[in-house]
Amino acid sequence: MHLTLSLVLDLAGTFVFALSGAMLAVRKRFDVVGVLVLAVAAGLGGGMLRDVLLGATPPAALTHQSYLLMALLAGALGFSFHPRLVRLGSSIQLFDALGLGLFAVSGTVRSLQFGLGPLAAILLGVVTGAGGGVIRDLLAGETPMVLRRDVYALAALLGALVYLGAQRLGVAGPPAAAAGVGATFLLRVLALHFGWQAPRPRL
């Protein structure tokens, strides 16, 4: 399979989001099947939702076994080495922040490849970034992060905007993608550290 930028971002996002799903399942005391199911759902959900909305069916996650293998590998690692991963700190949130950035940019890149305009590409980038996390949280019985006051969708939005902005400035390919992923990750981590929250209407 040819390693395009979109594919590299997809596989990296699949692994990181799947790892976040596995770690959440371990925290919830799921058995090995539950850990793998949550890992696969988190890792593949956002990309599959994006492909369905783009009309790219069947989704890449179902036609290329590398996606499923990547998600299962992350699930197995999370199940086997979760004590070491937990010692890294707030591992679920860090993995989630990185996965959010990878999928936000991946969704934007793939949408542009399908000929969508900038606004639609940004929207699909946010949907791709948030989709896996929403499915993961729902299966684990938690309120999805994107529905809380956390800076979550806004972080994905920033990543998509930074990627498009870099392209407009003549920076393309991996450097633009890295800038978008980094912007999402940085904003998400800063929001977690400082307790930043998205604005809500005054009552």
Phi, psi and omega in degrees: 000131182290129183275088174277169178301316181299319181293317179300315178296319180299311183293320178295317178295321178300314181296312185292316179293321178297321178296321177295322177294319179296318181293322177294319179297320177296317179297328179276001179066035174287157175279184186298323179294316179298322178297314181292321179297314181292325177296314180295317181298316180291320184287326186257341188301311184296316180293322179294319178298317178300312182296321178297317179294330179277350183080014179271078184243147354294153183302154181302327181297339180260341182261342179239114186294345180299328179296309181295319178298321179296317180293318179294322177299314179297319178298317180294320178295317179297320180292319187277325187242023184300328178299320179290321180293321180297326180294343179289348182118213181285071190297319182300313183292324179290315177298320180296318180297319179292316178298321178301315179294316181299315182284328177298316179287320179301315179297322179293315180299311183294324179296319177295323178297332179272006174088011178286154177285172184302315182295316179294323180294321178296316179300314179293329176297316179294317179298318179296317181294318185274337188302311181296320179294323179296313180297317179301311183293320179296317179294331180272000178078028180242154175291125181305140181302325184294340180266352177273185178275001180300150174281092186238294177298325179296325178293319177296320178299317179299317180299317178296318180295318180296319179298313179295320179297319178296321177298318180296332179273004177093005177263118184233175175069211184305320179299319178294319179296317180298322178295317179294314179298316181297321180295316178297311182299315183296313180297318181296316181293318178297320179297320178293318183292317185264358179074026178294145180225151178291147180293152177227159183292147176280137180256000000 
